[in-house]
Amino acid sequence: MSDTPVDTPPATAIPVDRPHPVRALGLLSGGLDSILATRLLTSQGIEVECVNFHTGFCIQSHTAAIRNPKPGAPPPRHDALHAAELLGVRLHLVDISQEYVRIVTNPKHGYGRNLNPCLDCKIFMVQKAWEMKERLGFHFLFTGEVVGERPMSQRRDTMPLIQREAGVGGWLLRPLSALTLPETEPEKRGWVDRQALQGITGRSRKPQMALARQFGITDYPSPAGGCCFLTDEGYSRRLQDLWDHRGGVKEYTLDDILLLKAGRHLRLHPGCKVIVGRDQGENNFLGGFKKGRLLLRAKGIPGPVALVEGEAAEELLELACRLVARFGKGRDAEQVTMEIESDQGRRTRQVTPLSAEEIPKTWYL
């Protein structure tokens, strides 16, 4: 990363009560906003460390888990780790997936367009970061939030609510939109030069991209990208289906949320769902979750691996085998031998693959 300087106003006198060094803890997703927020503070000589929280719903961790790179290809990168390396800051990776269940299943402020509890999520993460700030001796928190960029959690009226409900008072700085927001405590005390911060608002990423060019930052994810499966319509539909077919009880396990990320999901019956791999990476991934489920594959014919969740009555098992045979290279054969693997062992079954017309669209989740 280039160290090209950015034009900033002349430095003001350092207050006599300014800590040395001033230490700030930031939330770093690895996206452009959080990268720029971090750089705006490090360019002022502030000692910055960052934290990245793992909720279980990260799109990137899913990609890394099931991607099947070509031999010799580098492993998929973790955006936050990569950003921290480029910025030269220490990154704390913290797993909050167990505590996060209550945020997803019972958000105080409701969901967004899908099952994304964005406002509750941000409040929770700021709370967790504040705990770290207190424990590790940082002076204030910061995020890469931009006023008006996100419809639920990054509105002018919700930003004060976040810091109020997170219990952080005026100690949460948003460097990219600071000039459009009330002064925070570190700005009032002169620990941060407010005039060297930004006043970006709105959904356009052009101002951020221009600022990145000023800083010489060129290696960052797509600025309009998202990092949470709960904002995805298809994923949210499958999660809601899972809850609906467990008596409406909003709960999930780590295996549940991982499996919702992979394959085609088809519900053959209220008590029976089939997950069909779409490529070799997903086949390998699904194979790791066979305990307590049935695993189906065609014997001697290239095709997908599939998991059967729920009821395994013979009639439904026959239907599941015919379905999985349809997605393999034997779809036009009169008979396909399907291998059925369970915790008790393996057996085979001869089936006729379903035709395309025999697969109702209503099965697809």
C-alpha positions, 0 to 999 in steps of 0.5 A, a space after each residue: 500500500 502506498 504512503 501517498 500523503 493526503 492534503 489535510 489542514 495544518 496540525 493544531 496545538 496538542 492539548 496538554 491533557 492528550 494521552 500519549 499515545 491516544 489509543 483507539 479500537 475500531 470495528 474492521 470488516 475489511 470493507 472500504 469504509 472500515 479501511 478508510 476510517 482506520 487510515 484517517 486515524 492512523 494518519 493522525 498518529 493515533 495508535 489503532 487496533 481493530 476487532 472483527 467479530 464472527 457471527 456465523 453468518 459471514 459470506 466470506 467464511 462460507 466461501 473459504 470453507 467450501 471453495 475448491 481452489 485449483 492446485 497451487 492456488 492461494 487460499 481465499 483471503 479473509 478481508 479483515 485480516 488482509 486489510 489489517 496487514 495492509 494498514 499495519 494494525 493489530 486485529 483481534 478476531 472474536 467469535 460471538 456466534 453463540 451469543 449472537 443467536 439471541 440477536 437473530 432470533 429476537 431482535 428488539 428493533 426488528 428485521 430489515 428487508 430479510 432476516 437481517 437484525 442490522 440495528 440490534 447487530 450494530 448495538 451488540 457489536 459496539 457493546 462487545 467492542 466497548 467491553 474490549 476497550 475497557 479491558 484493554 485500555 483504549 481511549 475511544 471506539 470508532 467504526 466505518 459507518 456512513 450516514 445514510 449508507 444503510 437503510 436500517 442501521 446507518 441513518 441519522 436518527 439511528 446512529 445516536 440510538 446505537 451509541 445510547 443503547 450500547 452505553 458508550 456515550 460520546 466515545 464512539 467516533 465515525 470518522 467518515 461522517 464526523 463533520 456531519 455529526 455532533 462532536 464526540 469526546 475525543 474530538 472535543 478534547 482535541 485528541 482527534 483533529 476533527 477538521 482532518 476527518 470527513 463529512 461523507 453521507 449517502 449511498 454513493 461510494 464515489 467519495 470513499 473511492 476518491 479518498 482511497 485514491 488519495 491514500 494510495 489504497 487500491 486493494 479492497 473489496 467491492 465497495 457495494 458488497 455485503 458481508 452477511 448472509 442474513 441480508 440475502 433473500 434466498 438464505 433468509 427464506 431457507 432460515 425461515 423455512 427451518 423455523 417454520 418446520 420446527 414448530 415455529 421455534 426460532 432456534 438454530 445450531 451452528 450446523 444449521 446455519 452452515 448448511 443453509 449456506 450450501 447447495 440446493 435446498 428442496 423440501 419434499 415434505 413438511 418433515 423432510 428436506 434434501 440438500 443437493 451439492 452443486 459442485 465438488 466443493 459443496 459435495 465435499 462440504 456436505 459430506 462433513 455433515 452426514 452424522 445424524 443425517 442420510 447421505 445420498 450419492 449415485 454409485 459409479 456415475 458422476 453427480 452430486 452428494 446430497 443430505 436428507 434431513 428429517 423423516 426417512 420413511 421408505 416412500 420419502 427416501 425413494 423420492 429423495 433418491 430419484 431426485 438426487 439421481 436427476 441432478 447427476 450424469 445418470 438423469 437419462 438412464 432407466 435405472 441408477 444405483 443410489 448409495 445411501 449412507 447413514 450412521 448405521 452403515 451403507 445400502 443401495 437402492 435402484 431408482 428411476 431418476 425423476 423427470 424435470 416435470 416431476 419436480 414441483 417448483 414449490 420444492 425449491 427453497 
